[in-house]
Amino acid sequence: MRRTSEKKRLGRLKKKPKKKKSDDLFDQVVKLTGLPGKTIRRELKSILDKKNIDVNNLTIDQLRAVVASYLREIMSGLLERTHARRQDTRH
């Protein structure tokens, strides 16, 4: 007969949902950016939603496209701010 604590431990192990490879991939990319996790996760998920891509079925090619979109958005914002500053200093 098993002890009660062993039954509880086995019960906890069974309840853990199995993580999909796509989740691991997404989490790994979030971690590797070096950016605050909550922020980059929210930004990338927003782009995924815009592109109608489910994070649970994410492929590496889809993730590449999403990260490229994110970088374009960031660079576009930086270029616009730089251009606006240059115009302000000419007056």
MMTF fields as JSON, N, C-alpha, C and O atoms, coordinates in Angstrom:
{
  "mmtfVersion": "1.0.0",
  "mmtfProducer": "UNKNOWN",
  "numBonds": 363,
  "numAtoms": 364,
  "numGroups": 91,
  "numChains": 1,
  "numModels": 1,
  "chainsPerModel": [1],
  "groupsPerChain": [91],
  "chainIdList": ["A"],
  "bondAtomList": [4, 2, 8, 6, 12, 10, 16, 14, 20, 18, 24, 22, 28, 26, 32, 30, 36, 34, 40, 38, 44, 42, 48, 46, 52, 50, 56, 54, 60, 58, 64, 62, 68, 66, 72, 70, 76, 74, 80, 78, 84, 82, 88, 86, 92, 90, 96, 94, 100, 98, 104, 102, 108, 106, 112, 110, 116, 114, 120, 118, 124, 122, 128, 126, 132, 130, 136, 134, 140, 138, 144, 142, 148, 146, 152, 150, 156, 154, 160, 158, 164, 162, 168, 166, 172, 170, 176, 174, 180, 178, 184, 182, 188, 186, 192, 190, 196, 194, 200, 198, 204, 202, 208, 206, 212, 210, 216, 214, 220, 218, 224, 222, 228, 226, 232, 230, 236, 234, 240, 238, 244, 242, 248, 246, 252, 250, 256, 254, 260, 258, 264, 262, 268, 266, 272, 270, 276, 274, 280, 278, 284, 282, 288, 286, 292, 290, 296, 294, 300, 298, 304, 302, 308, 306, 312, 310, 316, 314, 320, 318, 324, 322, 328, 326, 332, 330, 336, 334, 340, 338, 344, 342, 348, 346, 352, 350, 356, 354, 360, 358],
  "bondOrderList": [1, 1, 1, 1, 1, 1, 1, 1, 1, 1, 1, 1, 1, 1, 1, 1, 1, 1, 1, 1, 1, 1, 1, 1, 1, 1, 1, 1, 1, 1, 1, 1, 1, 1, 1, 1, 1, 1, 1, 1, 1, 1, 1, 1, 1, 1, 1, 1, 1, 1, 1, 1, 1, 1, 1, 1, 1, 1, 1, 1, 1, 1, 1, 1, 1, 1, 1, 1, 1, 1, 1, 1, 1, 1, 1, 1, 1, 1, 1, 1, 1, 1, 1, 1, 1, 1, 1, 1, 1, 1],
  "groupList": [{"groupName": "MET", "atomNameList": ["N", "CA", "C", "O"], "elementList": ["N", "C", "C", "O"], "formalChargeList": [0, 0, 0, 0], "bondAtomList": [1, 0, 2, 1, 3, 2], "bondOrderList": [1, 1, 2], "singleLetterCode": "M", "chemCompType": "L-PEPTIDE LINKING"}, {"groupName": "ARG", "atomNameList": ["N", "CA", "C", "O"], "elementList": ["N", "C", "C", "O"], "formalChargeList": [0, 0, 0, 0], "bondAtomList": [1, 0, 2, 1, 3, 2], "bondOrderList": [1, 1, 2], "singleLetterCode": "R", "chemCompType": "L-PEPTIDE LINKING"}, {"groupName": "THR", "atomNameList": ["N", "CA", "C", "O"], "elementList": ["N", "C", "C", "O"], "formalChargeList": [0, 0, 0, 0], "bondAtomList": [1, 0, 2, 1, 3, 2], "bondOrderList": [1, 1, 2], "singleLetterCode": "T", "chemCompType": "L-PEPTIDE LINKING"}, {"groupName": "SER", "atomNameList": ["N", "CA", "C", "O"], "elementList": ["N", "C", "C", "O"], "formalChargeList": [0, 0, 0, 0], "bondAtomList": [1, 0, 2, 1, 3, 2], "bondOrderList": [1, 1, 2], "singleLetterCode": "S", "chemCompType": "L-PEPTIDE LINKING"}, {"groupName": "GLU", "atomNameList": ["N", "CA", "C", "O"], "elementList": ["N", "C", "C", "O"], "formalChargeList": [0, 0, 0, 0], "bondAtomList": [1, 0, 2, 1, 3, 2], "bondOrderList": [1, 1, 2], "singleLetterCode": "E", "chemCompType": "L-PEPTIDE LINKING"}, {"groupName": "LYS", "atomNameList": ["N", "CA", "C", "O"], "elementList": ["N", "C", "C", "O"], "formalChargeList": [0, 0, 0, 0], "bondAtomList": [1, 0, 2, 1, 3, 2], "bondOrderList": [1, 1, 2], "singleLetterCode": "K", "chemCompType": "L-PEPTIDE LINKING"}, {"groupName": "LEU", "atomNameList": ["N", "CA", "C", "O"], "elementList": ["N", "C", "C", "O"], "formalChargeList": [0, 0, 0, 0], "bondAtomList": [1, 0, 2, 1, 3, 2], "bondOrderList": [1, 1, 2], "singleLetterCode": "L", "chemCompType": "L-PEPTIDE LINKING"}, {"groupName": "GLY", "atomNameList": ["N", "CA", "C", "O"], "elementList": ["N", "C", "C", "O"], "formalChargeList": [0, 0, 0, 0], "bondAtomList": [1, 0, 2, 1, 3, 2], "bondOrderList": [1, 1, 2], "singleLetterCode": "G", "chemCompType": "PEPTIDE LINKING"}, {"groupName": "PRO", "atomNameList": ["N", "CA", "C", "O"], "elementList": ["N", "C", "C", "O"], "formalChargeList": [0, 0, 0, 0], "bondAtomList": [1, 0, 2, 1, 3, 2], "bondOrderList": [1, 1, 2], "singleLetterCode": "P", "chemCompType": "L-PEPTIDE LINKING"}, {"groupName": "ASP", "atomNameList": ["N", "CA", "C", "O"], "elementList": ["N", "C", "C", "O"], "formalChargeList": [0, 0, 0, 0], "bondAtomList": [1, 0, 2, 1, 3, 2], "bondOrderList": [1, 1, 2], "singleLetterCode": "D", "chemCompType": "L-PEPTIDE LINKING"}, {"groupName": "PHE", "atomNameList": ["N", "CA", "C", "O"], "elementList": ["N", "C", "C", "O"], "formalChargeList": [0, 0, 0, 0], "bondAtomList": [1, 0, 2, 1, 3, 2], "bondOrderList": [1, 1, 2], "singleLetterCode": "F", "chemCompType": "L-PEPTIDE LINKING"}, {"groupName": "GLN", "atomNameList": ["N", "CA", "C", "O"], "elementList": ["N", "C", "C", "O"], "formalChargeList": [0, 0, 0, 0], "bondAtomList": [1, 0, 2, 1, 3, 2], "bondOrderList": [1, 1, 2], "singleLetterCode": "Q", "chemCompType": "L-PEPTIDE LINKING"}, {"groupName": "VAL", "atomNameList": ["N", "CA", "C", "O"], "elementList": ["N", "C", "C", "O"], "formalChargeList": [0, 0, 0, 0], "bondAtomList": [1, 0, 2, 1, 3, 2], "bondOrderList": [1, 1, 2], "singleLetterCode": "V", "chemCompType": "L-PEPTIDE LINKING"}, {"groupName": "ILE", "atomNameList": ["N", "CA", "C", "O"], "elementList": ["N", "C", "C", "O"], "formalChargeList": [0, 0, 0, 0], "bondAtomList": [1, 0, 2, 1, 3, 2], "bondOrderList": [1, 1, 2], "singleLetterCode": "I", "chemCompType": "L-PEPTIDE LINKING"}, {"groupName": "ASN", "atomNameList": ["N", "CA", "C", "O"], "elementList": ["N", "C", "C", "O"], "formalChargeList": [0, 0, 0, 0], "bondAtomList": [1, 0, 2, 1, 3, 2], "bondOrderList": [1, 1, 2], "singleLetterCode": "N", "chemCompType": "L-PEPTIDE LINKING"}, {"groupName": "ALA", "atomNameList": ["N", "CA", "C", "O"], "elementList": ["N", "C", "C", "O"], "formalChargeList": [0, 0, 0, 0], "bondAtomList": [1, 0, 2, 1, 3, 2], "bondOrderList": [1, 1, 2], "singleLetterCode": "A", "chemCompType": "L-PEPTIDE LINKING"}, {"groupName": "TYR", "atomNameList": ["N", "CA", "C", "O"], "elementList": ["N", "C", "C", "O"], "formalChargeList": [0, 0, 0, 0], "bondAtomList": [1, 0, 2, 1, 3, 2], "bondOrderList": [1, 1, 2], "singleLetterCode": "Y", "chemCompType": "L-PEPTIDE LINKING"}, {"groupName": "HIS", "atomNameList": ["N", "CA", "C", "O"], "elementList": ["N", "C", "C", "O"], "formalChargeList": [0, 0, 0, 0], "bondAtomList": [1, 0, 2, 1, 3, 2], "bondOrderList": [1, 1, 2], "singleLetterCode": "H", "chemCompType": "L-PEPTIDE LINKING"}],
  "groupTypeList": [0, 1, 1, 2, 3, 4, 5, 5, 1, 6, 7, 1, 6, 5, 5, 5, 8, 5, 5, 5, 5, 3, 9, 9, 6, 10, 9, 11, 12, 12, 5, 6, 2, 7, 6, 8, 7, 5, 2, 13, 1, 1, 4, 6, 5, 3, 13, 6, 9, 5, 5, 14, 13, 9, 12, 14, 14, 6, 2, 13, 9, 11, 6, 1, 15, 12, 12, 15, 3, 16, 6, 1, 4, 13, 0, 3, 7, 6, 6, 4, 1, 2, 17, 15, 1, 1, 11, 9, 2, 1, 17],
  "groupIdList": [1, 2, 3, 4, 5, 6, 7, 8, 9, 10, 11, 12, 13, 14, 15, 16, 17, 18, 19, 20, 21, 22, 23, 24, 25, 26, 27, 28, 29, 30, 31, 32, 33, 34, 35, 36, 37, 38, 39, 40, 41, 42, 43, 44, 45, 46, 47, 48, 49, 50, 51, 52, 53, 54, 55, 56, 57, 58, 59, 60, 61, 62, 63, 64, 65, 66, 67, 68, 69, 70, 71, 72, 73, 74, 75, 76, 77, 78, 79, 80, 81, 82, 83, 84, 85, 86, 87, 88, 89, 90, 91],
  "secStructList": [7, 7, 7, 2, 2, 2, 2, 2, 2, 2, 2, 2, 2, 2, 2, 1, 7, 7, 7, 7, 2, 2, 2, 2, 2, 2, 2, 2, 2, 2, 2, 2, 2, 7, 1, 7, 2, 2, 2, 2, 2, 2, 2, 2, 2, 2, 2, 2, 2, 2, 6, 6, 7, 7, 4, 4, 4, 7, 7, 2, 2, 2, 2, 2, 2, 2, 2, 2, 2, 2, 2, 2, 2, 2, 2, 2, 2, 2, 2, 2, 2, 2, 2, 2, 2, 2, 2, 2, 2, 6, 7],
  "xCoordList": [0.834, 0.0, 0.884, 1.877, 0.516, 1.3, 0.945, -0.167, 1.927, 1.69, 0.936, 0.957, 0.28, -0.529, 0.317, -0.095, 1.484, 2.339, 2.79, 2.91, 3.037, 3.447, 2.292, 2.51, 1.068, -0.107, -0.291, -0.601, -0.102, -0.232, 0.803, 0.496, 2.031, 3.105, 2.781, 2.962, 2.316, 1.966, 0.779, 0.727, -0.157, -1.319, -0.907, -1.449, 0.044, 0.531, 1.241, 1.095, 1.992, 2.711, 1.752, 2.019, 0.668, -0.296, -1.048, -1.437, -1.257, -2.049, -1.301, -1.93, 0.02, 0.805, 0.527, 0.707, 0.088, -0.152, 1.179, 2.174, 1.165, 2.375, 2.591, 1.68, 3.779, 4.101, 4.405, 5.135, 3.837, 4.076, 5.415, 5.935, 5.964, 7.227, 7.093, 8.032, 5.91, 5.711, 5.788, 6.295, 5.287, 5.395, 6.848, 7.291, 7.592, 9.015, 9.76, 10.606, 9.44, 10.069, 9.796, 10.712, 8.535, 8.15, 8.841, 9.399, 8.81, 9.446, 10.946, 11.527, 11.57, 13.018, 13.357, 14.312, 12.585, 12.833, 12.62, 13.406, 11.566, 11.31, 12.507, 12.961, 13.009, 14.147, 15.411, 16.164, 15.64, 16.864, 16.912, 17.991, 15.767, 15.782, 16.497, 17.056, 16.475, 17.085, 16.196, 16.567, 15.032, 14.077, 13.187, 13.097, 12.53, 11.622, 10.571, 9.878, 10.472, 9.622, 8.178, 7.62, 7.566, 6.153, 5.945, 4.984, 6.84, 6.708, 6.849, 5.981, 7.921, 8.159, 7.12, 6.705, 6.697, 5.658, 4.364, 3.717, 3.992, 2.768, 2.883, 1.939, 4.022, 4.228, 4.166, 3.488, 4.866, 4.88, 3.508, 3.085, 2.817, 1.477, 0.508, -0.405, 0.699, -0.143, 0.043, -0.93, 1.286, 1.562, 1.01, 0.464, 1.149, 0.587, -0.919, -1.463, -1.58, -3.037, -3.389, -4.332, -2.622, -2.872, -2.728, -3.439, -1.802, -1.55, -2.387, -2.232, -3.27, -4.121, -3.313, -3.651, -2.242, -1.4, -1.612, -1.499, -1.919, -2.123, -0.774, -0.002, -0.493, 0.799, 0.973, 2.105, -0.108, -0.017, 0.411, 0.863, 0.275, 0.661, 1.729, 1.811, 2.525, 3.529, 4.668, 5.193, 5.032, 6.19, 7.367, 7.188, 8.543, 9.734, 9.646, 10.074, 9.094, 8.965, 7.975, 8.205, 6.882, 5.92, 6.552, 6.347, 7.315, 7.976, 8.996, 9.125, 9.708, 10.655, 9.926, 10.385, 8.789, 8.014, 7.51, 7.508, 7.086, 6.575, 7.694, 7.505, 8.845, 9.974, 10.448, 10.813, 10.447, 10.819, 9.833, 10.244, 8.546, 7.533, 7.773, 7.671, 8.09, 8.361, 9.56, 9.518, 10.612, 11.801, 11.507, 12.004, 10.698, 10.317, 9.535, 9.758, 8.616, 7.835, 8.748, 8.597, 9.679, 10.612, 11.478, 11.625, 12.05, 12.919, 12.149, 12.667, 10.939, 10.108, 9.866, 9.965, 9.549, 9.334, 10.582, 10.508, 11.731, 12.993, 13.318, 13.747, 13.109, 13.391, 12.474, 12.914, 11.207, 10.268, 10.672, 10.624, 11.067, 11.481, 12.758, 12.889, 13.693, 14.94, 14.667, 15.24, 13.808, 13.447, 12.742, 13.012, 11.863, 11.146, 12.111, 11.95, 13.107, 14.092, 14.919, 15.212, 15.293, 16.102, 15.333, 15.907, 14.048, 13.243, 13.103, 13.079, 13.009, 12.893, 14.145, 14.056, 15.302, 16.552, 16.866, 17.75, 16.175, 16.436, 15.779, 16.136, 14.853, 14.134, 14.883, 14.403],
  "yCoordList": [-1.181, 0.0, 1.252, 1.322, 2.216, 3.451, 4.39, 4.397, 5.163, 6.161, 7.339, 7.551, 8.092, 9.231, 10.29, 10.832, 10.59, 11.624, 11.217, 12.065, 9.941, 9.474, 9.601, 9.949, 9.321, 9.478, 10.937, 11.232, 11.842, 13.278, 13.704, 14.453, 13.227, 13.585, 13.087, 13.824, 11.88, 11.332, 12.074, 12.287, 12.463, 13.228, 14.569, 15.007, 15.23, 16.526, 16.374, 17.221, 15.321, 15.108, 14.903, 15.383, 14.217, 13.956, 15.218, 15.349, 16.138, 17.339, 18.362, 19.215, 18.298, 19.276, 19.149, 18.074, 20.237, 20.148, 20.041, 20.668, 19.237, 19.054, 20.281, 20.72, 20.821, 22.012, 21.633, 20.677, 22.394, 22.138, 22.725, 23.633, 22.204, 22.724, 24.194, 24.973, 24.571, 25.962, 26.894, 28.01, 26.444, 27.247, 27.39, 28.477, 26.289, 26.33, 27.287, 28.064, 27.224, 28.086, 29.55, 30.372, 29.87, 31.247, 31.726, 32.823, 30.91, 31.286, 31.478, 32.391, 30.627, 30.734, 32.045, 32.722, 32.406, 33.66, 34.849, 35.796, 34.811, 35.893, 36.047, 37.162, 34.941, 34.973, 35.491, 36.268, 35.064, 35.435, 36.905, 37.433, 37.565, 38.974, 39.834, 40.88, 39.389, 40.186, 41.343, 42.119, 41.454, 42.507, 42.021, 40.818, 42.943, 42.515, 41.54, 41.839, 40.381, 39.297, 39.67, 39.336, 40.365, 40.721, 41.633, 41.476, 42.574, 43.552, 42.893, 43.057, 42.159, 41.564, 40.496, 40.342, 39.759, 38.736, 39.389, 38.896, 40.508, 41.225, 41.766, 41.656, 42.341, 42.9, 41.818, 41.986, 40.721, 39.65, 38.99, 38.651, 38.81, 38.216, 39.138, 38.672, 40.441, 41.398, 41.239, 41.251, 41.09, 40.898, 39.55, 39.449, 38.521, 37.217, 37.32, 36.735, 38.061, 38.244, 38.965, 38.586, 40.008, 40.757, 39.864, 40.033, 38.917, 38.018, 36.736, 35.827, 36.681, 35.491, 34.205, 33.175, 34.281, 33.114, 32.698, 33.514, 31.426, 30.88, 30.53, 29.767, 31.081, 30.842, 29.356, 28.881, 28.626, 27.2, 26.351, 25.22, 26.88, 26.142, 26.888, 26.752, 27.657, 28.52, 27.71, 26.782, 28.075, 27.443, 28.42, 29.608, 27.92, 28.766, 29.839, 30.972, 29.495, 30.479, 31.584, 32.754, 31.216, 32.226, 33.129, 34.342, 32.535, 33.317, 34.274, 35.41, 33.836, 34.725, 35.927, 37.062, 35.675, 36.764, 37.73, 38.942, 37.206, 38.054, 38.906, 40.099, 38.31, 39.068, 40.116, 41.225, 39.782, 40.757, 41.924, 43.077, 41.642, 42.705, 43.594, 44.818, 42.965, 43.723, 44.65, 45.82, 44.126, 44.948, 46.102, 47.212, 45.841, 46.92, 48.006, 49.194, 47.601, 48.583, 49.428, 50.647, 48.781, 49.494, 50.45, 51.616, 49.966, 50.807, 51.971, 53.085, 51.721, 52.776, 53.886, 55.072, 53.483, 54.459, 55.265, 56.474, 54.6, 55.295, 56.286, 57.409, 55.86, 56.747, 57.966, 59.08, 57.755, 58.883, 59.88, 61.091, 59.37, 60.269, 61.012, 62.198, 60.335, 60.977, 62.065, 63.151, 61.781, 62.761, 63.966, 65.107, 63.725, 64.813, 65.686, 66.907, 65.091, 65.865, 66.744, 67.893, 66.215, 66.992, 68.217, 69.294, 68.049, 69.184, 70.225, 71.423, 69.782, 70.717, 71.541, 72.698, 70.982, 71.71, 72.7, 73.541, 72.628, 73.565, 74.904, 75.864, 75.014, 76.283, 77.241, 78.345],
  "zCoordList": [0.0, 0.0, 0.0, 0.724, -0.806, -0.904, 0.235, 0.761, 0.578, 1.615, 1.016, -0.196, 1.866, 1.434, 0.739, -0.286, 1.277, 0.671, -0.729, -1.613, -0.933, -2.252, -3.245, -4.405, -2.798, -3.649, -4.05, -5.204, -3.104, -3.395, -4.421, -5.348, -4.254, -5.173, -6.581, -7.55, -6.705, -8.01, -8.61, -9.821, -7.785, -8.247, -8.808, -9.822, -8.168, -8.65, -9.988, -10.87, -10.141, -11.389, -12.556, -13.658, -12.343, -13.402, -13.81, -14.971, -12.893, -13.166, -14.009, -14.635, -14.038, -14.784, -16.271, -16.844, -16.907, -18.344, -19.091, -18.725, -20.132, -20.924, -21.799, -22.501, -21.755, -22.515, -23.959, -24.218, -24.901, -26.318, -26.735, -26.088, -27.812, -28.341, -28.72, -28.556, -29.232, -29.637, -28.435, -28.55, -27.272, -26.054, -25.642, -25.272, -25.707, -25.366, -26.295, -25.852, -27.569, -28.568, -28.259, -28.244, -28.014, -27.711, -26.444, -26.416, -25.394, -24.124, -24.289, -23.701, -25.082, -25.31, -26.011, -25.63, -27.027, -27.751, -26.827, -26.846, -26.018, -25.064, -24.133, -23.877, -23.635, -22.709, -23.396, -22.809, -24.63, -25.341, -25.766, -26.036, -25.828, -26.213, -25.184, -25.516, -23.936, -22.878, -22.439, -21.559, -23.047, -22.693, -21.555, -21.313, -20.853, -19.783, -20.337, -21.31, -19.7, -20.178, -20.431, -21.476, -19.473, -19.632, -20.829, -21.582, -20.997, -22.075, -23.443, -24.301, -23.65, -24.96, -25.267, -26.416, -24.246, -24.431, -24.914, -25.838, -24.275, -24.652, -26.079, -26.862, -26.414, -27.755, -28.833, -29.847, -28.615, -29.608, -29.741, -30.846, -28.621, -28.689, -29.409, -30.09, -29.263, -29.982, -31.491, -32.245, -31.924, -33.349, -33.816, -34.915, -32.988, -33.324, -33.538, -34.475, -32.671, -32.798, -34.096, -34.79, -34.417, -35.655, -36.887, -37.878, -36.81, -37.935, -37.852, -38.667, -36.856, -36.639, -36.495, -37.079, -35.71, -35.455, -34.005, -33.091, -33.809, -32.47, -31.855, -32.436, -30.693, -30.038, -29.708, -29.614, -29.534, -29.21, -30.401, -30.222, -31.609, -32.815, -33.605, -34.826, -32.929, -33.532, -34.145, -33.529, -35.355, -35.997, -35.963, -35.696, -36.23, -36.223, -37.304, -37.084, -38.474, -39.552, -39.183, -39.49, -38.528, -38.077, -37.026, -37.033, -36.132, -35.09, -35.694, -35.237, -36.696, -37.397, -37.977, -37.848, -38.617, -39.221, -38.162, -38.376, -37.029, -35.938, -35.352, -35.114, -35.12, -34.556, -35.565, -35.174, -36.842, -37.877, -37.885, -38.017, -37.747, -37.675, -36.467, -36.55, -35.349, -34.126, -34.323, -33.943, -34.912, -35.15, -36.11, -35.918, -37.145, -38.076, -37.348, -37.579, -36.467, -35.701, -34.815, -34.739, -34.156, -33.273, -34.08, -33.713, -35.175, -35.998, -36.611, -36.694, -37.032, -37.609, -36.586, -36.902, -35.364, -34.289, -33.99, -33.771, -33.979, -33.72, -34.833, -34.57, -36.079, -37.207, -37.204, -37.492, -36.88, -36.825, -35.741, -35.957, -34.58, -33.493, -33.849, -33.544, -34.487, -34.893, -35.922, -35.849, -36.864, -37.889, -37.254, -37.63, -36.319, -35.64, -34.847, -34.821, -34.203, -33.449, -34.366, -34.035, -35.502, -36.435, -36.928, -37.086, -37.166, -37.612, -36.519, -36.803, -35.269, -34.136, -33.935, -33.525, -34.211, -33.973, -35.075, -34.906, -36.191, -37.296, -37.086, -37.77, -36.192, -35.985, -35.123, -34.864]
}
